[in-house]
């Protein structure tokens, strides 16, 4: 029998994080569009939904193939590779959510993503102690989204309330791991 989950944050009721989310969601200029591989949905360690719940202009789409019409003018892809400097006039930032293998599948299934200008974040240590990064600079979707917004818009301190939600999320995950709770 499946465990009861919060309808908002999709976490099991005992680990619901809704009370830690900023109210109202944080304002920002650059829209975040998170394309989530369906295999990532429902994972206990998933941060994409927290990002969309904590920000005013963020939305999450789940699937493998997405409409090329999402590549409106001013759309940039946040992904490692060429293009470390922020393109001018970024209105929408696309993040791919899933494992690295899943994100490469999303890129392959959606050739229009490769036509977008690309933003790569400078390498920085992650705060996501629940999952092990395979390479330096690999971040959770929430970390990548908040770092990108701070890079594009400045004022990283205004995202502190959502960082606090992330810290509570990580702390709860570490506690469950140490105590053997699921």
Backbone as ProteinMPNN parsed JSONL, in Angstrom:
{"seq_chain_A": "XXXXXXXXXXXXXXXXXXXXXXXXXXXXXXXXXXXXXXXXXXXXXXXXXXXXXXXXXXXXXXXXXXXXXXXXXXXXXXXXXXXXXXXXXXXXXXXXXXXXXXXXXXXXXXXXXXXXXXXXXXXXXXXXXXXXXXXXXXXXXXXXXXXXXXXXXXXXXXXXXXXXXXXXXXXXXXXXXXXXXX", "coords_chain_A": {"N_chain_A": [[0.844, -1.181, 0.0], [0.677, 2.14, -0.969], [2.383, 4.885, 0.532], [0.946, 7.702, 2.216], [0.991, 10.84, 0.64], [1.965, 14.295, 0.466], [-0.129, 16.434, -1.319], [0.855, 18.738, -2.465], [3.778, 19.151, -2.248], [4.53, 16.628, -2.861], [5.884, 14.876, -1.232], [6.358, 12.216, 1.19], [3.905, 12.299, 3.804], [5.005, 12.469, 6.521], [7.404, 13.758, 5.992], [6.862, 16.137, 4.75], [7.558, 19.251, 3.212], [6.31, 21.661, 2.959], [5.804, 23.63, 4.915], [8.249, 24.863, 5.149], [8.676, 26.245, 2.852], [9.046, 29.355, 1.054], [6.695, 31.976, 1.582], [5.033, 34.606, 0.215], [5.844, 32.743, -2.861], [9.185, 33.28, -4.093], [10.054, 36.23, -5.887], [11.279, 36.812, -9.209], [12.979, 37.769, -12.249], [13.689, 36.192, -14.511], [12.212, 33.594, -16.187], [11.957, 30.229, -15.148], [12.069, 27.144, -16.692], [11.522, 23.903, -16.213], [12.36, 20.876, -17.491], [11.466, 17.754, -16.928], [12.616, 14.473, -16.765], [10.528, 11.626, -16.987], [11.18, 9.435, -15.325], [12.379, 10.567, -13.17], [10.468, 11.82, -11.695], [8.714, 11.716, -8.65], [10.804, 10.701, -7.147], [12.381, 10.519, -4.008], [14.546, 12.151, -3.563], [14.338, 14.287, -5.244], [14.635, 17.588, -6.337], [13.465, 19.425, -8.031], [10.69, 20.017, -7.932], [10.505, 21.4, -5.504], [11.874, 23.71, -6.205], [10.136, 24.828, -8.104], [7.903, 25.289, -6.511], [8.845, 27.182, -4.747], [9.459, 29.463, -6.173], [8.198, 32.244, -8.033], [8.054, 32.434, -10.868], [8.426, 29.867, -12.164], [8.154, 26.766, -13.765], [7.24, 23.333, -14.123], [7.568, 20.717, -16.354], [6.741, 17.456, -17.207], [8.036, 14.703, -18.962], [9.251, 13.173, -22.032], [9.535, 14.07, -24.623], [9.255, 17.291, -25.857], [7.438, 20.228, -26.868], [8.735, 22.101, -29.498], [8.054, 24.731, -29.628], [8.512, 25.829, -27.188], [10.9, 27.05, -27.286], [11.064, 29.929, -27.341], [11.959, 33.323, -28.347], [14.733, 34.585, -26.519], [15.146, 32.428, -24.909], [17.229, 30.255, -23.097], [19.452, 27.518, -22.578], [20.343, 25.904, -19.641], [23.107, 24.206, -19.127], [25.956, 22.093, -18.912], [28.953, 22.768, -20.804], [29.865, 24.372, -23.865], [29.643, 27.947, -23.778], [29.853, 29.505, -21.345], [29.542, 32.132, -20.525], [26.911, 34.323, -19.635], [24.287, 34.594, -21.906], [23.106, 37.558, -23.552], [20.099, 39.215, -22.552], [18.402, 37.114, -21.416], [15.374, 35.61, -21.103], [13.966, 33.328, -20.491], [14.95, 30.412, -18.862], [15.963, 27.185, -19.454], [15.993, 24.194, -17.706], [17.213, 20.905, -17.374], [15.945, 18.113, -15.829], [16.916, 15.304, -14.146], [18.82, 12.233, -14.043], [22.265, 12.305, -15.17], [22.445, 10.707, -17.432], [19.731, 10.569, -18.147], [19.277, 13.282, -18.703], [20.873, 13.609, -20.964], [19.444, 11.987, -22.685], [17.08, 13.467, -22.872], [18.081, 15.705, -24.233], [18.793, 14.503, -26.657], [16.297, 13.558, -27.58], [14.974, 15.893, -28.042], [15.82, 17.821, -30.293], [15.72, 20.576, -30.717], [16.582, 21.756, -28.376], [19.357, 21.797, -28.547], [19.769, 23.889, -30.244], [19.512, 26.158, -28.798], [20.92, 29.061, -27.149], [23.537, 28.528, -24.77], [24.05, 28.301, -21.286], [26.505, 27.831, -18.929], [27.297, 27.047, -15.63], [29.782, 28.441, -13.451], [32.205, 26.263, -12.005], [31.405, 25.009, -8.84], [31.193, 24.102, -5.385], [28.76, 21.706, -4.37], [25.827, 21.641, -2.256], [24.391, 19.455, -1.757], [24.209, 16.914, -0.001], [22.955, 14.465, 0.03], [22.966, 12.991, -2.329], [25.634, 11.607, -4.229], [27.958, 13.356, -6.085], [29.234, 12.729, -9.327], [31.178, 14.072, -10.61], [33.182, 16.993, -10.017], [31.406, 19.998, -9.295], [28.866, 19.196, -10.092], [25.498, 19.722, -9.61], [22.382, 19.765, -7.761], [19.088, 20.133, -9.208], [17.702, 22.242, -7.975], [19.828, 23.676, -6.75], [21.331, 24.397, -9.048], [19.438, 25.956, -10.44], [18.983, 28.125, -8.622], [21.59, 29.194, -8.387], [21.994, 29.96, -11.049], [19.971, 31.912, -11.396], [20.91, 33.831, -9.569], [23.297, 34.51, -10.837], [22.356, 35.588, -13.264], [20.619, 37.626, -12.428], [21.61, 38.837, -10.172], [21.835, 39.729, -6.644], [21.911, 37.439, -4.772], [21.23, 36.952, -2.11], [18.497, 37.263, -1.785], [17.394, 34.864, -2.351], [17.702, 33.338, -0.158], [15.585, 32.305, 1.572], [14.631, 30.078, 0.094], [16.933, 28.599, -0.123], [17.107, 27.874, 2.544], [14.939, 26.112, 2.751], [15.941, 24.096, 1.116], [18.176, 23.311, 2.633], [16.84, 22.24, 4.872], [15.58, 20.104, 3.632], [17.812, 18.552, 2.817], [18.942, 18.019, 5.336], [16.875, 16.503, 6.521], [16.891, 14.308, 4.801], [19.457, 13.244, 5.275], [19.152, 12.552, 7.953], [17.186, 10.562, 7.769], [18.658, 8.644, 6.365], [20.737, 8.051, 8.177], [19.305, 6.998, 10.329], [18.042, 4.878, 9.224], [15.495, 5.129, 8.293], [12.862, 5.207, 5.843]], "CA_chain_A": [[0.0, 0.0, 0.0], [1.516, 3.341, -1.032], [2.369, 5.819, 1.649], [0.242, 8.964, 1.955], [1.899, 11.915, 0.241], [1.44, 15.657, 0.406], [-0.506, 16.723, -2.698], [1.573, 19.918, -2.962], [5.217, 18.93, -2.439], [4.647, 15.242, -3.293], [6.731, 14.129, -0.302], [5.552, 11.491, 2.187], [3.374, 13.235, 4.8], [5.901, 12.758, 7.655], [8.551, 14.576, 5.573], [6.354, 17.275, 3.975], [8.384, 20.452, 3.366], [5.518, 22.848, 2.63], [5.938, 24.664, 5.95], [9.552, 25.531, 5.015], [8.721, 26.996, 1.59], [8.757, 30.786, 1.208], [5.338, 32.457, 1.298], [4.711, 34.036, -1.084], [7.037, 32.305, -3.589], [10.131, 34.365, -4.353], [9.959, 36.904, -7.183], [12.489, 36.89, -10.035], [12.655, 38.203, -13.607], [13.93, 35.161, -15.505], [11.366, 32.405, -16.026], [12.621, 28.923, -15.168], [11.275, 26.064, -17.26], [12.214, 22.663, -15.87], [11.895, 19.726, -18.246], [11.823, 16.631, -16.064], [12.476, 13.112, -17.291], [9.481, 10.989, -16.174], [11.749, 8.516, -14.334], [12.825, 11.361, -12.016], [9.279, 12.214, -10.93], [8.401, 10.856, -7.52], [11.987, 10.325, -6.372], [12.456, 11.22, -2.72], [15.661, 13.108, -3.581], [14.065, 15.216, -6.324], [14.553, 18.981, -5.873], [12.837, 20.293, -9.033], [9.388, 20.493, -7.484], [10.742, 22.433, -4.485], [12.256, 24.926, -6.921], [8.943, 25.439, -8.707], [7.004, 25.755, -5.45], [9.448, 28.301, -4.034], [9.686, 30.599, -7.07], [6.974, 32.692, -8.707], [8.071, 32.238, -12.322], [9.056, 28.591, -12.494], [7.188, 25.702, -14.004], [7.788, 22.001, -14.312], [6.894, 19.87, -17.33], [7.273, 16.089, -17.152], [7.902, 13.965, -20.214], [10.505, 12.895, -22.734], [9.564, 14.897, -25.825], [8.571, 18.549, -25.563], [7.133, 21.074, -28.016], [9.8, 23.035, -29.879], [7.55, 26.079, -29.406], [9.044, 26.322, -25.91], [12.137, 27.782, -27.586], [10.722, 31.304, -27.715], [13.107, 34.231, -28.269], [15.191, 34.864, -25.165], [15.264, 31.169, -24.169], [18.595, 29.745, -22.974], [19.561, 26.226, -21.914], [21.347, 25.781, -18.583], [23.683, 22.869, -19.281], [27.415, 22.183, -19.06], [29.502, 22.757, -22.157], [30.196, 25.686, -24.41], [28.733, 29.034, -23.453], [29.861, 29.786, -19.913], [29.093, 33.494, -20.267], [25.457, 34.46, -19.755], [23.849, 35.309, -23.097], [22.371, 38.8, -23.269], [18.645, 39.216, -22.639], [17.783, 35.823, -21.126], [14.028, 35.76, -20.546], [13.564, 32.006, -19.99], [16.067, 29.49, -18.698], [15.512, 25.795, -19.46], [16.799, 23.253, -16.924], [16.847, 19.51, -17.581], [15.946, 17.457, -14.53], [17.045, 13.856, -14.2], [20.22, 11.83, -13.95], [23.009, 12.803, -16.331], [22.034, 9.868, -18.566], [18.388, 11.005, -18.535], [19.356, 14.615, -19.326], [21.385, 13.424, -22.326], [18.312, 11.455, -23.464], [16.195, 14.601, -23.164], [18.739, 16.487, -25.29], [18.703, 13.742, -27.897], [14.895, 13.462, -28.004], [14.488, 17.251, -28.311], [16.932, 18.488, -30.989], [15.597, 22.033, -30.618], [17.355, 22.217, -27.215], [20.738, 22.038, -28.981], [19.832, 25.143, -31.0], [19.419, 27.278, -27.858], [22.151, 29.513, -26.5], [23.785, 27.707, -23.587], [24.694, 28.887, -20.112], [27.126, 26.868, -18.014], [27.673, 27.687, -14.368], [31.154, 28.213, -13.0], [32.263, 25.128, -11.072], [31.282, 25.373, -7.431], [30.807, 22.927, -4.597], [27.34, 21.534, -4.12], [25.381, 21.479, -0.867], [23.462, 18.335, -1.802], [24.931, 15.801, 0.615], [22.183, 13.226, -0.046], [23.46, 12.274, -3.506], [27.062, 11.775, -4.497], [28.257, 13.864, -7.424], [30.238, 11.928, -10.021], [32.237, 15.001, -11.021], [33.087, 18.275, -9.3], [30.524, 20.996, -9.893], [27.526, 18.695, -10.397], [24.569, 20.279, -8.633], [20.973, 19.394, -7.89], [18.33, 21.082, -10.022], [17.439, 23.431, -7.165], [21.071, 24.443, -6.623], [21.659, 24.971, -10.351], [18.486, 27.023, -10.736], [19.227, 29.304, -7.782], [22.872, 29.802, -8.78], [21.802, 30.616, -12.348], [19.22, 33.153, -11.18], [21.803, 34.802, -8.928], [24.241, 34.945, -11.864], [21.665, 36.408, -14.258], [19.87, 38.745, -11.868], [22.255, 39.411, -8.988], [21.062, 39.652, -5.409], [21.711, 36.055, -4.333], [20.684, 36.882, -0.741], [17.03, 37.206, -1.795], [16.997, 33.463, -2.489], [18.006, 32.668, 1.116], [14.494, 31.471, 2.092], [14.556, 28.808, -0.621], [18.119, 27.84, 0.31], [16.776, 27.311, 3.858], [14.111, 24.938, 2.46], [16.855, 23.071, 0.606], [18.961, 22.806, 3.765], [15.937, 21.389, 5.661], [15.407, 18.919, 2.802], [19.046, 17.755, 2.926], [19.062, 17.566, 6.725], [15.9, 15.424, 6.718], [17.373, 13.149, 4.047], [20.593, 12.666, 5.998], [18.624, 11.942, 9.177], [16.539, 9.298, 7.389], [19.709, 7.702, 5.982], [21.452, 7.642, 9.403], [18.428, 6.221, 11.208], [17.475, 3.75, 8.482], [14.094, 5.405, 7.906], [12.68, 5.366, 4.395]], "C_chain_A": [[0.89, 1.246, 0.0], [1.311, 4.235, 0.189], [1.627, 7.099, 1.259], [1.258, 10.066, 1.672], [1.188, 13.253, 0.278], [1.077, 15.956, -1.052], [0.263, 17.903, -3.296], [3.04, 19.611, -3.25], [5.541, 17.493, -2.848], [5.574, 14.403, -2.42], [5.832, 13.314, 0.616], [5.125, 12.457, 3.293], [4.319, 13.493, 5.976], [7.089, 13.657, 7.286], [8.135, 15.743, 4.687], [7.197, 18.519, 4.278], [7.609, 21.738, 3.108], [5.685, 23.973, 3.645], [7.263, 25.421, 5.843], [9.65, 26.378, 3.755], [8.394, 28.469, 1.817], [7.328, 31.125, 0.795], [5.37, 33.973, 1.303], [5.983, 33.505, -1.758], [7.89, 33.506, -3.986], [10.001, 34.913, -5.775], [11.32, 36.909, -7.879], [12.051, 37.225, -11.458], [12.709, 37.074, -14.631], [13.043, 33.952, -15.23], [12.24, 31.156, -16.038], [11.633, 27.906, -15.708], [12.07, 24.783, -17.034], [11.56, 21.529, -16.652], [12.389, 18.487, -17.506], [11.591, 15.302, -16.771], [11.463, 12.385, -16.406], [10.021, 10.033, -15.113], [12.198, 9.254, -13.076], [11.652, 11.762, -11.125], [9.03, 11.214, -9.81], [9.598, 10.383, -6.714], [12.049, 11.151, -5.1], [13.535, 12.295, -2.714], [15.502, 14.183, -4.658], [13.89, 16.64, -5.784], [13.801, 19.895, -6.832], [11.498, 20.845, -8.567], [9.533, 21.557, -6.399], [11.092, 23.768, -5.144], [11.026, 25.606, -7.51], [7.968, 25.95, -7.657], [7.538, 27.004, -4.752], [9.69, 29.545, -4.866], [8.399, 30.954, -7.808], [6.927, 32.322, -10.18], [8.854, 30.989, -12.695], [7.961, 27.577, -12.739], [7.909, 24.425, -14.396], [6.932, 21.245, -15.316], [7.55, 18.504, -17.28], [7.018, 15.395, -18.479], [9.265, 13.684, -20.808], [10.653, 13.75, -23.986], [8.691, 16.119, -25.552], [8.433, 19.373, -26.843], [8.267, 22.071, -28.273], [9.356, 24.486, -29.732], [7.979, 26.665, -28.072], [10.309, 27.14, -26.107], [11.829, 29.183, -28.101], [11.978, 32.172, -27.674], [13.448, 34.55, -26.814], [15.339, 33.617, -24.308], [16.699, 30.665, -24.245], [18.557, 28.427, -22.218], [20.671, 26.285, -20.865], [21.873, 24.355, -18.634], [25.185, 23.021, -19.461], [27.845, 22.126, -20.52], [29.882, 24.161, -22.575], [29.188, 26.722, -23.935], [28.692, 29.367, -21.977], [29.398, 31.196, -19.592], [27.585, 33.572, -20.481], [25.114, 35.198, -21.046], [23.068, 36.561, -22.702], [20.871, 38.544, -23.371], [18.009, 37.827, -22.478], [16.437, 36.081, -20.463], [13.545, 34.461, -19.908], [14.799, 31.112, -19.963], [15.507, 28.079, -18.589], [16.511, 24.953, -18.672], [16.296, 21.85, -17.231], [16.997, 18.798, -16.252], [15.914, 15.948, -14.702], [18.507, 13.511, -13.964], [20.953, 12.382, -15.178], [22.645, 12.0, -17.568], [20.662, 10.318, -19.07], [18.432, 12.376, -19.203], [19.916, 14.517, -20.738], [20.293, 12.843, -23.235], [17.334, 12.567, -23.823], [16.784, 15.463, -24.276], [18.6, 15.796, -26.644], [17.28, 13.707, -28.447], [14.304, 14.81, -28.397], [15.589, 18.05, -28.994], [16.888, 20.01, -30.912], [16.374, 22.577, -29.428], [18.789, 22.567, -27.611], [20.878, 23.345, -29.759], [19.805, 26.369, -30.086], [20.793, 27.763, -27.437], [22.295, 28.742, -25.192], [24.497, 28.526, -22.516], [25.235, 27.75, -19.268], [27.54, 27.626, -16.774], [29.155, 27.479, -14.093], [31.144, 27.058, -11.993], [32.248, 25.624, -9.638], [30.851, 24.145, -6.646], [29.301, 22.901, -4.38], [27.057, 21.366, -2.63], [24.535, 20.218, -0.704], [24.134, 17.058, -1.306], [24.175, 14.478, 0.546], [22.67, 12.36, -1.21], [24.935, 12.584, -3.705], [27.23, 12.274, -5.935], [29.362, 13.006, -8.038], [31.416, 12.765, -10.483], [32.096, 16.279, -10.205], [32.144, 19.225, -10.051], [29.155, 20.491, -10.278], [26.595, 19.082, -9.255], [23.179, 19.682, -8.812], [20.279, 20.45, -8.75], [18.047, 22.36, -9.249], [18.695, 24.291, -7.047], [21.417, 25.136, -7.941], [20.732, 26.133, -10.687], [18.735, 28.276, -9.927], [20.555, 29.979, -8.113], [22.741, 30.549, -10.11], [21.025, 31.918, -12.199], [20.093, 34.221, -10.537], [22.807, 35.351, -9.938], [23.581, 35.91, -12.847], [21.086, 37.688, -13.681], [20.565, 39.438, -10.7], [21.397, 39.201, -7.76], [20.85, 38.249, -4.884], [21.085, 35.931, -2.948], [19.156, 36.798, -0.734], [16.508, 35.786, -1.969], [17.258, 32.665, -1.215], [16.84, 31.841, 1.666], [14.371, 30.113, 1.387], [15.788, 27.945, -0.344], [17.838, 27.187, 1.669], [15.88, 26.074, 3.699], [14.991, 23.789, 1.99], [17.687, 22.463, 1.731], [18.113, 21.883, 4.651], [15.708, 20.061, 4.944], [16.615, 17.988, 2.933], [19.188, 17.185, 4.329], [18.113, 16.399, 7.001], [16.341, 14.156, 5.995], [18.539, 12.459, 4.733], [20.126, 11.966, 7.275], [17.98, 10.583, 8.838], [17.58, 8.243, 7.022], [20.411, 7.15, 7.233], [20.61, 6.752, 10.298], [17.809, 5.018, 10.518], [16.021, 3.912, 8.124], [14.013, 5.527, 6.399], [11.745, 6.488, 4.104]], "O_chain_A": [[1.755, 1.393, 0.863], [0.23, 4.314, 0.772], [1.679, 7.526, 0.105], [2.257, 10.203, 2.378], [-0.033, 13.331, 0.139], [1.906, 15.748, -1.938], [0.312, 18.047, -4.517], [3.498, 19.792, -4.378], [6.693, 17.175, -3.146], [6.003, 13.326, -2.835], [4.669, 13.668, 0.81], [5.897, 13.336, 3.679], [4.436, 14.642, 6.404], [7.711, 14.252, 8.166], [8.96, 16.285, 3.95], [7.511, 18.806, 5.433], [8.211, 22.81, 3.046], [5.706, 25.146, 3.271], [7.386, 26.516, 6.392], [10.598, 27.148, 3.599], [7.567, 28.8, 2.666], [6.822, 30.626, -0.21], [5.711, 34.569, 2.324], [7.086, 33.78, -1.285], [7.378, 34.607, -4.188], [9.857, 34.157, -6.736], [12.365, 36.998, -7.235], [10.9, 36.997, -11.832], [11.863, 37.008, -15.523], [13.118, 33.355, -14.156], [13.159, 31.044, -16.849], [10.498, 27.818, -15.239], [13.152, 24.603, -17.593], [10.369, 21.256, -16.499], [13.588, 18.212, -17.466], [10.512, 15.044, -17.304], [11.529, 12.512, -15.183], [9.37, 9.839, -14.087], [12.379, 8.634, -12.028], [11.832, 12.013, -9.933], [9.128, 10.004, -10.014], [9.422, 9.724, -5.69], [11.794, 12.355, -5.124], [13.451, 13.25, -1.942], [16.451, 14.912, -4.946], [13.088, 16.868, -4.879], [13.521, 21.041, -6.481], [11.203, 22.02, -8.785], [8.764, 22.518, -6.374], [10.655, 24.826, -4.69], [10.889, 26.827, -7.423], [7.277, 26.942, -7.887], [6.759, 27.798, -4.224], [10.085, 30.58, -4.329], [7.611, 30.077, -8.163], [5.874, 31.938, -10.689], [9.824, 31.052, -13.45], [6.965, 27.529, -12.016], [9.021, 24.44, -14.923], [5.716, 21.142, -15.152], [8.777, 18.399, -17.307], [5.93, 15.486, -19.046], [10.298, 13.922, -20.181], [11.766, 14.114, -24.367], [7.557, 16.006, -25.087], [9.22, 19.226, -27.778], [8.696, 22.788, -27.368], [10.197, 25.385, -29.714], [7.83, 27.866, -27.845], [10.742, 27.846, -25.197], [12.285, 29.57, -29.177], [12.962, 31.8, -27.035], [12.56, 34.757, -25.987], [15.624, 33.718, -23.114], [17.308, 30.649, -25.314], [17.732, 28.239, -21.324], [21.8, 26.67, -21.167], [21.186, 23.413, -18.239], [25.64, 23.973, -20.094], [27.181, 21.513, -21.357], [30.181, 25.019, -21.745], [28.018, 26.407, -23.716], [27.609, 29.501, -21.406], [28.907, 31.44, -18.49], [27.05, 32.956, -21.403], [25.595, 36.31, -21.265], [22.446, 36.607, -21.641], [20.43, 37.74, -24.193], [17.185, 37.415, -23.294], [16.365, 36.693, -19.397], [12.814, 34.477, -18.918], [15.58, 31.066, -20.914], [14.67, 27.806, -17.729], [17.714, 24.988, -18.932], [15.09, 21.629, -17.337], [18.05, 18.868, -15.619], [15.006, 15.392, -15.32], [19.33, 14.391, -13.716], [20.32, 12.87, -16.114], [22.545, 12.566, -18.656], [20.451, 10.435, -20.277], [17.704, 12.615, -20.166], [19.488, 15.259, -21.623], [20.231, 13.174, -24.419], [16.82, 12.611, -24.941], [16.057, 15.904, -25.167], [18.321, 16.442, -27.654], [17.084, 13.815, -29.657], [13.244, 14.862, -29.021], [16.235, 18.876, -28.349], [17.924, 20.663, -31.032], [16.791, 23.735, -29.448], [19.371, 23.514, -27.081], [21.987, 23.853, -29.916], [20.046, 27.488, -30.539], [21.735, 26.974, -27.372], [21.302, 28.35, -24.58], [25.4, 29.315, -22.791], [24.508, 26.815, -18.932], [28.075, 28.731, -16.864], [29.718, 26.449, -14.463], [30.193, 26.898, -11.227], [32.985, 26.539, -9.272], [30.211, 23.247, -7.194], [28.66, 23.94, -4.227], [27.936, 20.997, -1.852], [24.022, 19.953, 0.382], [24.573, 16.226, -2.101], [24.711, 13.453, 0.97], [22.77, 11.14, -1.083], [25.412, 13.675, -3.391], [26.704, 11.68, -6.876], [30.305, 12.609, -7.354], [32.509, 12.25, -10.719], [31.0, 16.607, -9.751], [32.102, 19.239, -11.281], [28.335, 21.276, -10.753], [26.87, 18.805, -8.087], [22.844, 19.163, -9.877], [20.825, 21.528, -8.986], [18.141, 23.452, -9.809], [18.63, 25.508, -7.226], [21.756, 26.319, -7.953], [21.184, 27.174, -11.164], [18.706, 29.38, -10.471], [20.637, 31.207, -8.12], [23.303, 31.63, -10.28], [21.383, 32.924, -12.811], [20.025, 35.389, -10.918], [23.134, 36.537, -9.898], [24.17, 36.925, -13.219], [21.059, 38.72, -14.353], [20.146, 40.519, -10.285], [20.347, 38.564, -7.831], [19.716, 37.884, -4.572], [20.47, 34.909, -2.641], [18.578, 36.306, 0.235], [15.322, 35.526, -1.761], [17.059, 31.451, -1.192], [17.081, 30.753, 2.189], [14.042, 29.113, 2.024], [15.704, 26.717, -0.332], [18.283, 26.066, 1.917], [16.042, 25.096, 4.429], [14.812, 22.647, 2.413], [17.882, 21.249, 1.779], [18.605, 20.86, 5.127], [15.649, 19.011, 5.583], [16.459, 16.784, 3.135], [19.515, 16.011, 4.498], [18.5, 15.42, 7.639], [16.181, 13.054, 6.519], [18.604, 11.23, 4.769], [20.647, 10.91, 7.634], [18.203, 9.59, 9.53], [17.4, 7.067, 7.338], [20.65, 5.947, 7.342], [21.135, 5.852, 10.954], [17.124, 4.221, 11.158], [15.372, 2.957, 7.698], [14.987, 5.909, 5.749], [11.468, 6.775, 2.939]]}, "name": "protein", "num_of_chains": 1, "seq": "XXXXXXXXXXXXXXXXXXXXXXXXXXXXXXXXXXXXXXXXXXXXXXXXXXXXXXXXXXXXXXXXXXXXXXXXXXXXXXXXXXXXXXXXXXXXXXXXXXXXXXXXXXXXXXXXXXXXXXXXXXXXXXXXXXXXXXXXXXXXXXXXXXXXXXXXXXXXXXXXXXXXXXXXXXXXXXXXXXXXXX"}
